[in-house]
Amino acid sequence: MSMKTVYVFSGLGADERVFYKIDFSGYAVQFIQWIAPKKNERIEAYALRLTAQIKITNPILVGLSFGGMMAVEVAKHISTEKIIIVSSAKS
């Protein structure tokens, strides 16, 4: 059986180090890298560009703060197994 992949969105101004105490054993973890937004780019378009970093179907998405909002937006463009948001405002 292959390992499930979790794609993790950190908050703005943060990186994967904010997740260092989380035990992701049993999962392949990929951290989404923030990319520069285009001038006047809508959040939906930005989320669509972030999906280029997701290489599997039905991933698990984990997002912290703004990353949680982006995980929800990304899930509007792709099928996901589940979305886990941590300390995030409603999007």
Salt bridges, closest charged atoms under 4 A:
ASP15 OD2 - ARG17 NH2 2.86
GLU41 OE2 - ARG49 NE 2.75
GLU44 OE1 - ARG42 NE 3.35
GLU73 OE2 - LYS76 NZ 2.97
GLU81 OE2 - LYS4 NZ 2.87
